[in-house]
Amino acid sequence: MQSSIIPSLTSTFESLFSVTLTDESSTIRDVLSQIDAKLFASYVDPLARKLDGIVHAGVTSPGWVPESARPNDARPYIYEVLLELVGVHAETSTISTTLTTTVLKTLLERISQSLIAAFQTRARYTLPALMQATLDVEFLAQTLNNYTTDKASEVQSGIYVSLDERTDNDARVRLQNELGEMRGVLKRLRQSTQGEFGCFKRMRSGGAGASGRAPSRP
């Protein structure tokens, strides 16, 4: 409607009646933009609330803290979030690839905000918990790297600042020594989930990517 139908109708009207609808065209564009924003919010907001609930329940669960000293997988809530987004991708891509990109970028930003809020509910992080949080955040970010935005990257960096504030120096130092091993874990997870989450790789949006990056903790 915005990019094709209405401009075409306006152009035809101006041509047939030899008039220029400058003010009217501007008003129509404004109204269409308002309608578009409302429709977009009516679709995205319920999804964001659902994903926020999944993230909050996953991070605050007593079972989130890993039992082993070296976690080797993202927690189930991350997979649940990604599978929800697979459904969103399938639904929106039947309408418009542009819509798919915009929706997923927006949802990634909202999910990142949900993650930082959920992680901030925990007062302290041991080394295994730090590693688990890093694994969760990085696996999500790398899987959705084609939909990364500056805002999402900024929030993800903020997550690591929040985690750093909730740990001690010994855990920080030991975590740096574990990053090499975590790169291998992330690579294995990406390879083993190509089938489930391959749809996210097929649509290149030109945004800043995180594909193959090492965990980005300071």
Secondary structure by P-SEA (a helix, b strand, c coil): ccccaaaaaaaaaaaaacccaaaaaaaaaaaaaaaaaaaaaaccaaaaaaaaaaaaaaaacccccccccccccccaaaaaaaaaaaaaaaaaaaccaaaaaaaaaaaaaaaaaaaaaaaaccccccaaaaaaaaaaaaaaaaaacccccaaaaaaaaaaaaaaaaaccaaaaaaaaaaaaaaaaaaaaaaaaaccccccccccccccccccccccccc
